[in-house]
Amino acid sequence: MHVVDLMTTDVIAVSPDTAIRDAARLMFRNRVSGLPVVDPMDRLQGIITEADFLRLEVAREEASGPSYEKVGQVMTDGVVTVNPETTVYEAAKIMTVQDIKRLPVVDGEERLVGIISRADIVALFTRPDEVIEDEIREDLIRRVLFVDPDELDVEVSNGVVTFVGEIGTRTEARLLEELARRLDGVIRIDSKLTWRIDDTA
């Protein structure tokens, strides 16, 4: 699965000339913790987050810095981004290593096309087991492998997929396991499949 499959495309963004107060109101009203900053061509310039506002408040109270009015004066630049074809695994790894909550998604010309957040990735794990099982039976077993789903036992419990039964070849068994592993909401594969022909020998 790729970022394009999960990202939010209706992104609320601001420009470097947006007033800081207006950016704060947008964040509060829309219940988001950060706003991408773009130029008139939608090219990403930076991001303004709750952390930036916290720093502003500290500086204001301590009178330790100049007074800022525009987003461009306080935004974080050099933002870590991904492209639409980045895998969800890679995006999750970047968020973990960099300790960030969201990743702007940009095209080849650095234009903002979406945003993916930790919440988007967490949502993968909320898919009902019965939906996952139906997708495995109908999409993978029937339509990809051209096998009658009733020939195999498939059980999904809390995201753990268990396969039991005999399939045509060892390659088909491996393919089914790998494709199922990539489905949204799958935590682990427990395969007890056997095969009639070992075509890898």
Backbone bond lengths (Angstrom), bond angles and torsions (degrees), N, CA, C in turn:
res aa  C-N    CA-C-N  psi(-1)  N-CA   C-N-CA  omega(-1)  CA-C   N-CA-C  phi
1 M - - - 1.453 - - 1.522 109.36 -
2 H 1.334 114.32 143.45 1.451 120.23 -176.90 1.530 111.53 -114.33
3 V 1.320 114.49 163.75 1.464 121.23 -178.81 1.523 111.47 -55.29
4 V 1.336 116.95 -37.86 1.467 120.74 -178.50 1.526 111.60 -58.38
5 D 1.339 117.44 -25.70 1.460 121.16 -178.42 1.531 112.69 -77.57
6 L 1.324 116.99 -17.87 1.464 120.58 -175.26 1.521 114.46 -118.79
7 M 1.316 116.81 -23.71 1.466 119.84 -169.91 1.522 112.63 -63.45
8 T 1.313 115.08 152.57 1.464 122.31 172.03 1.524 107.63 -85.13
9 T 1.329 115.92 127.07 1.468 119.34 -178.51 1.524 112.29 -97.75
10 D 1.313 117.02 -22.37 1.469 120.83 178.61 1.531 108.01 -87.81
11 V 1.313 115.30 75.01 1.471 121.14 -171.61 1.529 110.80 -91.15
12 I 1.315 115.51 132.63 1.460 120.98 173.64 1.523 107.72 -83.97
13 A 1.312 116.69 118.90 1.462 121.09 -177.75 1.521 109.95 -128.94
14 V 1.314 115.59 163.60 1.461 121.85 177.08 1.525 108.45 -130.00
15 S 1.314 115.85 170.52 1.458 121.07 177.52 1.518 109.37 -105.39
16 P 1.333 117.91 165.47 1.465 119.77 177.48 1.527 113.26 -60.20
17 D 1.354 116.82 -23.17 1.464 120.67 -178.62 1.527 113.41 -90.74
18 T 1.343 117.03 -1.77 1.466 119.64 177.53 1.529 109.77 -63.93
19 A 1.317 115.63 137.51 1.467 119.45 177.50 1.526 110.07 -65.49
20 I 1.314 116.32 141.77 1.457 120.94 -179.08 1.527 111.38 -57.82
21 R 1.318 116.22 -40.35 1.467 119.56 179.32 1.525 111.16 -61.82
22 D 1.347 116.69 -40.32 1.467 120.11 179.61 1.528 110.72 -65.50
23 A 1.323 116.89 -38.88 1.460 120.52 177.24 1.521 110.63 -63.60
24 A 1.319 116.47 -41.10 1.467 120.52 178.53 1.521 110.86 -62.95
25 R 1.324 116.32 -41.65 1.468 120.00 178.86 1.527 110.90 -63.49
26 L 1.327 116.77 -41.82 1.466 120.76 178.84 1.530 111.15 -61.22
27 M 1.316 116.27 -43.82 1.459 120.25 179.81 1.517 111.04 -63.90
28 F 1.329 116.01 -43.68 1.468 120.13 -178.91 1.518 111.03 -66.65
29 R 1.342 116.52 -45.15 1.464 121.43 -176.59 1.524 112.13 -65.84
30 N 1.315 116.65 -36.54 1.461 120.59 -175.89 1.533 113.12 -99.72
31 R 1.322 115.44 2.35 1.463 121.45 175.83 1.522 111.87 55.49
32 V 1.319 115.58 48.40 1.463 121.23 174.99 1.515 108.37 -119.79
33 S 1.336 116.28 154.16 1.461 120.00 -175.42 1.524 112.46 -102.15
34 G 1.338 117.35 3.18 1.449 119.90 178.35 1.515 111.23 -164.00
35 L 1.322 115.96 152.57 1.466 121.71 179.92 1.526 109.58 -130.55
36 P 1.342 117.75 126.80 1.456 119.65 172.87 1.528 109.79 -65.51
37 V 1.312 115.59 148.10 1.465 121.88 177.93 1.525 107.30 -112.97
38 V 1.337 116.52 122.93 1.467 120.54 -175.59 1.522 110.71 -127.31
39 D 1.345 114.80 158.67 1.457 119.74 175.09 1.533 108.81 -89.53
40 P 1.338 119.35 -179.81 1.478 120.61 -177.96 1.531 114.25 -60.05
41 M 1.331 117.82 -19.14 1.463 121.74 178.74 1.526 111.98 -95.75
42 D 1.342 116.30 12.03 1.462 123.21 -179.22 1.524 113.93 67.78
43 R 1.326 117.59 16.00 1.463 119.92 175.47 1.526 109.27 -78.74
44 L 1.319 115.54 134.60 1.460 121.05 -175.96 1.519 111.13 -68.21
45 Q 1.337 115.90 128.95 1.461 122.29 178.60 1.531 112.17 -108.62
46 G 1.308 116.05 -26.33 1.453 119.82 -177.44 1.519 109.74 171.10
47 I 1.322 115.88 -161.95 1.459 121.19 178.26 1.527 108.06 -149.91
48 I 1.326 115.97 144.86 1.463 120.30 174.91 1.519 107.61 -117.59
49 T 1.321 116.21 131.64 1.456 121.17 -172.65 1.526 111.21 -129.81
50 E 1.327 114.26 175.42 1.466 119.91 176.39 1.532 110.93 -56.84
51 A 1.333 115.50 -36.44 1.463 119.20 -178.99 1.525 111.07 -62.06
52 D 1.332 116.91 -36.50 1.463 120.09 178.22 1.531 110.95 -64.30
53 F 1.332 115.83 -39.55 1.465 119.42 178.84 1.527 111.28 -69.00
54 L 1.326 116.70 -34.17 1.464 119.53 176.91 1.529 110.40 -63.98
55 R 1.315 115.98 -42.35 1.469 119.53 178.34 1.521 111.53 -64.08
56 L 1.341 115.49 -37.95 1.464 119.85 177.82 1.518 111.52 -62.58
57 E 1.328 115.56 -41.98 1.460 119.82 -178.28 1.521 111.08 -65.82
58 V 1.334 115.96 -41.36 1.463 119.77 178.63 1.525 110.30 -63.07
59 A 1.330 115.73 -45.33 1.466 120.00 -179.67 1.524 110.84 -63.51
60 R 1.334 116.29 -38.35 1.476 119.82 -179.29 1.524 110.80 -65.31
61 E 1.329 116.35 -45.00 1.459 120.24 -177.84 1.528 111.57 -68.21
62 E 1.323 115.13 -35.03 1.455 118.65 -177.36 1.526 111.98 -91.44
63 A 1.342 115.49 -3.20 1.468 121.12 -178.10 1.522 110.65 49.24
64 S 1.356 114.39 41.43 1.460 119.21 -174.13 1.517 113.57 -101.19
65 G 1.323 117.11 10.40 1.452 118.33 -178.55 1.503 110.98 -159.32
66 P 1.342 116.30 174.71 1.461 120.32 179.70 1.528 111.43 -70.76
67 S 1.308 116.30 164.83 1.452 121.98 178.74 1.526 109.46 -87.92
68 Y 1.314 115.82 125.67 1.461 120.92 -178.89 1.522 110.47 -107.25
69 E 1.331 115.89 147.21 1.460 120.29 -179.41 1.524 112.77 -126.39
70 K 1.307 117.95 -25.38 1.462 121.69 -174.04 1.534 111.10 -111.17
71 V 1.339 114.62 149.25 1.463 120.63 179.37 1.519 111.56 -57.66
72 G 1.342 116.85 -40.96 1.445 120.65 -178.02 1.516 113.83 -59.63
73 Q 1.327 117.13 -20.31 1.462 120.69 -178.77 1.526 112.48 -83.00
74 V 1.316 117.30 -19.34 1.466 119.83 -174.56 1.530 113.76 -123.93
75 M 1.322 117.26 -10.06 1.466 120.37 -176.17 1.532 110.72 -63.28
76 T 1.309 115.11 158.43 1.458 122.06 173.57 1.520 107.86 -90.34
77 D 1.329 116.67 123.38 1.463 118.44 176.54 1.530 108.61 -102.76
78 G 1.316 116.65 -175.75 1.460 119.33 -175.57 1.516 111.88 61.03
79 V 1.337 115.85 40.34 1.467 121.75 -174.71 1.530 111.11 -72.12
80 V 1.324 115.39 139.86 1.467 120.69 174.57 1.526 107.88 -73.32
81 T 1.326 116.84 129.26 1.465 121.41 -178.60 1.528 110.49 -128.96
82 V 1.318 114.59 167.83 1.463 121.64 172.05 1.521 107.88 -132.82
83 N 1.330 116.38 167.45 1.453 119.97 174.64 1.521 109.71 -106.21
84 P 1.317 118.85 166.18 1.473 120.83 -175.64 1.521 114.35 -57.41
85 E 1.337 117.78 -27.47 1.463 120.64 -176.70 1.523 113.34 -91.94
86 T 1.329 117.16 2.09 1.464 119.94 173.23 1.522 108.69 -62.53
87 T 1.319 117.27 137.53 1.460 118.95 179.28 1.527 110.67 -71.96
88 V 1.313 115.75 154.30 1.464 120.46 178.55 1.531 109.64 -62.19
89 Y 1.332 116.21 -36.41 1.472 119.53 177.01 1.527 110.88 -59.01
90 E 1.336 116.51 -46.41 1.464 119.95 -179.54 1.524 110.83 -63.73
91 A 1.348 117.14 -40.69 1.465 120.69 178.95 1.522 110.66 -63.43
92 A 1.333 116.29 -43.18 1.466 120.17 179.62 1.527 110.60 -63.47
93 K 1.335 116.36 -38.59 1.470 120.04 179.83 1.529 110.62 -65.80
94 I 1.339 116.53 -41.21 1.465 120.40 178.29 1.522 110.34 -61.82
95 M 1.338 117.08 -45.15 1.465 120.55 179.58 1.520 111.31 -60.96
96 T 1.324 116.03 -39.22 1.466 120.46 -179.02 1.523 111.41 -68.90
97 V 1.323 116.13 -49.64 1.469 120.71 -176.86 1.526 111.28 -66.95
98 Q 1.347 115.85 -41.86 1.468 120.53 -176.92 1.530 112.33 -85.45
99 D 1.339 116.59 -9.81 1.469 122.31 -177.94 1.531 110.91 55.23
100 I 1.344 115.67 54.16 1.457 121.56 177.81 1.521 109.54 -123.18
101 K 1.330 115.57 156.21 1.457 120.73 -173.41 1.523 113.81 -94.79
102 R 1.330 116.05 -19.94 1.469 118.76 -175.48 1.513 109.81 -149.86
103 L 1.328 115.24 156.52 1.459 120.32 178.08 1.525 109.05 -131.37
104 P 1.334 117.98 119.38 1.460 119.42 172.56 1.533 109.20 -64.43
105 V 1.326 115.13 143.65 1.463 120.84 179.01 1.532 107.38 -109.59
106 V 1.322 116.24 123.56 1.460 120.34 -176.07 1.525 110.37 -124.88
107 D 1.340 114.74 154.80 1.456 119.55 176.80 1.527 109.96 -88.50
108 G 1.316 116.89 -170.14 1.457 120.91 -176.77 1.507 114.56 -64.49
109 E 1.329 117.41 -17.61 1.460 121.42 179.39 1.525 112.11 -105.24
110 E 1.330 115.53 18.47 1.469 122.58 178.12 1.523 112.84 65.82
111 R 1.329 117.40 20.96 1.463 120.28 175.75 1.527 109.58 -84.93
112 L 1.313 115.15 137.05 1.461 120.91 -178.61 1.524 110.05 -69.84
113 V 1.332 117.18 123.65 1.464 120.92 178.69 1.523 112.23 -118.67
114 G 1.334 116.64 -8.83 1.454 118.91 179.54 1.508 110.86 175.73
115 I 1.321 115.55 -175.08 1.463 120.84 176.48 1.522 107.47 -149.33
116 I 1.326 116.44 141.83 1.462 121.03 177.11 1.524 107.82 -122.80
117 S 1.314 115.58 135.55 1.462 120.73 -175.71 1.524 110.52 -120.36
118 R 1.320 115.04 169.86 1.458 119.66 175.20 1.522 110.86 -58.28
119 A 1.328 116.27 -38.27 1.468 120.15 -179.11 1.520 111.43 -62.01
120 D 1.336 117.03 -36.43 1.465 120.31 178.21 1.524 110.89 -61.39
121 I 1.330 116.01 -40.88 1.461 120.38 -178.86 1.525 110.73 -73.43
122 V 1.323 116.55 -39.68 1.467 119.90 177.26 1.526 110.50 -59.12
123 A 1.335 116.49 -35.63 1.470 120.99 -178.26 1.523 112.43 -60.51
124 L 1.341 117.04 -24.32 1.465 120.00 177.75 1.521 111.70 -57.74
125 F 1.341 115.46 -33.21 1.453 120.09 -174.11 1.524 113.25 -84.82
126 T 1.319 117.03 4.35 1.465 120.19 -178.34 1.523 112.34 -100.33
127 R 1.335 118.48 0.81 1.457 120.36 -179.13 1.524 110.12 -65.90
128 P 1.327 118.02 134.04 1.468 120.96 179.68 1.534 111.42 -62.78
129 D 1.328 115.61 144.93 1.462 120.96 179.45 1.524 112.13 -57.61
130 E 1.335 116.52 -38.37 1.466 118.91 -176.93 1.528 112.14 -67.28
131 V 1.329 116.29 -30.54 1.471 120.14 177.13 1.525 110.00 -69.72
132 I 1.330 116.28 -41.71 1.466 120.97 177.69 1.522 110.09 -62.84
133 E 1.329 116.43 -44.69 1.464 120.26 -179.38 1.526 111.70 -61.92
134 D 1.322 116.45 -42.79 1.463 119.91 179.23 1.532 110.80 -63.44
135 E 1.334 117.09 -39.55 1.461 120.56 179.56 1.528 110.67 -64.94
136 I 1.336 116.77 -39.48 1.460 120.17 178.31 1.527 110.63 -65.08
137 R 1.324 115.84 -46.36 1.466 119.71 -177.12 1.525 112.42 -66.50
138 E 1.321 116.54 -50.24 1.468 120.12 -172.31 1.520 113.43 -84.14
139 D 1.337 117.28 -41.91 1.462 119.36 -176.08 1.527 112.60 -85.12
140 L 1.336 117.00 -45.87 1.458 119.19 -175.10 1.526 112.76 -84.94
141 I 1.330 115.95 -53.86 1.467 118.37 -174.50 1.529 111.79 -72.47
142 R 1.323 116.54 -48.48 1.467 119.22 -176.06 1.533 112.31 -76.86
143 R 1.350 117.84 -50.28 1.462 120.60 -169.73 1.526 114.17 -89.37
144 V 1.331 117.06 -28.17 1.458 118.95 179.77 1.533 111.63 -92.66
145 L 1.340 116.80 -47.51 1.459 120.63 -177.78 1.525 113.40 -92.16
146 F 1.342 116.94 -11.13 1.468 122.16 -178.74 1.532 111.46 56.86
147 V 1.326 114.30 42.85 1.459 121.90 178.30 1.521 108.35 -116.10
148 D 1.327 116.75 143.26 1.462 120.93 176.29 1.532 108.18 -67.30
149 P 1.336 118.34 119.22 1.479 120.25 -177.75 1.516 113.51 -56.93
150 D 1.330 117.37 -25.71 1.461 119.83 -179.10 1.525 112.59 -70.56
151 E 1.340 117.31 -11.32 1.453 120.04 179.52 1.527 112.29 -77.75
152 L 1.327 116.62 -15.47 1.460 120.81 -179.30 1.517 110.33 -122.70
153 D 1.325 115.52 149.27 1.462 120.70 172.84 1.523 108.01 -93.27
154 V 1.343 116.01 123.60 1.457 121.91 179.13 1.525 108.01 -123.81
155 E 1.314 116.09 125.17 1.463 120.74 177.64 1.518 108.99 -131.21
156 V 1.340 115.92 135.60 1.463 120.91 177.66 1.525 107.69 -124.13
157 S 1.321 115.24 123.06 1.462 120.32 179.99 1.520 109.06 -136.44
158 N 1.334 115.46 116.41 1.462 121.50 -178.60 1.529 112.22 52.91
159 G 1.320 115.12 38.84 1.456 120.28 176.75 1.517 115.04 84.87
160 V 1.330 117.91 -4.89 1.469 121.94 178.13 1.526 108.46 -93.46
161 V 1.325 116.09 121.90 1.463 121.93 -177.00 1.526 109.22 -99.47
162 T 1.337 116.03 128.38 1.459 121.60 177.48 1.522 109.45 -116.03
163 F 1.324 115.98 126.84 1.466 122.88 175.18 1.524 109.49 -109.36
164 V 1.336 115.64 132.65 1.462 121.31 174.31 1.523 107.48 -136.74
165 G 1.353 116.44 137.18 1.450 119.62 177.29 1.514 111.83 136.98
166 E 1.318 114.42 -177.16 1.463 121.10 -178.85 1.518 109.66 -114.07
167 I 1.329 116.00 134.27 1.452 121.86 -179.92 1.526 108.17 -121.78
168 G 1.319 117.00 169.63 1.456 120.52 -172.82 1.508 115.42 -60.45
169 T 1.345 116.38 -54.89 1.463 119.45 -175.67 1.522 111.14 -131.80
170 R 1.325 114.41 162.97 1.460 119.72 177.59 1.524 110.68 -65.91
171 T 1.334 116.83 -34.10 1.461 120.82 177.73 1.523 110.99 -62.92
172 E 1.331 116.86 -41.38 1.472 120.46 178.20 1.520 110.63 -63.15
173 A 1.321 116.70 -39.02 1.470 119.90 178.82 1.521 110.63 -62.80
174 R 1.322 115.91 -45.65 1.470 119.85 179.44 1.525 111.41 -64.09
175 L 1.340 115.93 -40.92 1.459 119.84 -179.64 1.518 110.96 -63.83
176 L 1.320 117.05 -44.34 1.468 120.47 179.26 1.526 110.66 -61.02
177 E 1.302 116.79 -43.71 1.467 120.37 -179.66 1.532 110.93 -62.80
178 E 1.331 116.29 -43.78 1.464 120.25 -177.63 1.522 111.51 -68.26
179 L 1.322 117.68 -42.87 1.465 120.41 179.63 1.521 111.23 -66.10
180 A 1.316 116.76 -39.73 1.467 120.38 178.92 1.515 110.70 -65.78
181 R 1.329 116.58 -36.95 1.476 121.55 -179.76 1.520 111.39 -61.25
182 R 1.331 117.14 -27.58 1.461 121.72 -176.90 1.530 113.27 -86.42
183 L 1.319 118.12 -6.63 1.461 119.99 -177.11 1.522 111.78 -71.78
184 D 1.326 115.20 148.13 1.462 120.79 176.28 1.522 109.80 -57.36
185 G 1.316 116.38 132.70 1.454 120.88 173.58 1.512 115.13 89.21
186 V 1.343 117.90 -7.83 1.469 120.28 179.93 1.527 109.33 -81.76
187 I 1.332 115.43 124.97 1.459 121.61 -179.14 1.530 111.37 -93.24
188 R 1.331 115.31 -42.22 1.462 119.81 -175.80 1.522 109.76 -156.82
189 I 1.340 115.67 153.34 1.461 121.22 175.44 1.524 108.84 -111.17
190 D 1.321 116.88 128.05 1.461 122.74 174.79 1.531 106.50 -116.34
191 S 1.317 116.72 97.05 1.461 121.01 -173.36 1.523 111.85 -102.10
192 K 1.330 115.11 126.84 1.467 122.49 174.09 1.533 109.17 -118.15
193 L 1.340 115.04 28.06 1.458 120.23 -178.02 1.529 111.53 -71.63
194 T 1.333 114.71 143.73 1.462 121.29 169.21 1.526 106.60 -117.80
195 W 1.315 117.27 172.44 1.458 120.64 -177.16 1.525 109.52 -141.63
196 R 1.342 114.53 152.08 1.455 120.70 -179.85 1.529 112.19 -78.99
197 I 1.331 115.77 -32.89 1.468 121.02 -178.82 1.520 109.60 -129.75
198 D 1.333 115.86 127.28 1.462 120.13 173.77 1.514 107.45 -91.49
199 D 1.337 116.18 92.24 1.473 120.16 -176.62 1.519 111.85 -84.65
200 T 1.330 118.10 7.70 1.469 120.52 177.80 1.527 111.57 -102.15
201 A 1.335 115.40 -6.49 1.471 119.17 -176.60 1.528 110.25 -68.90
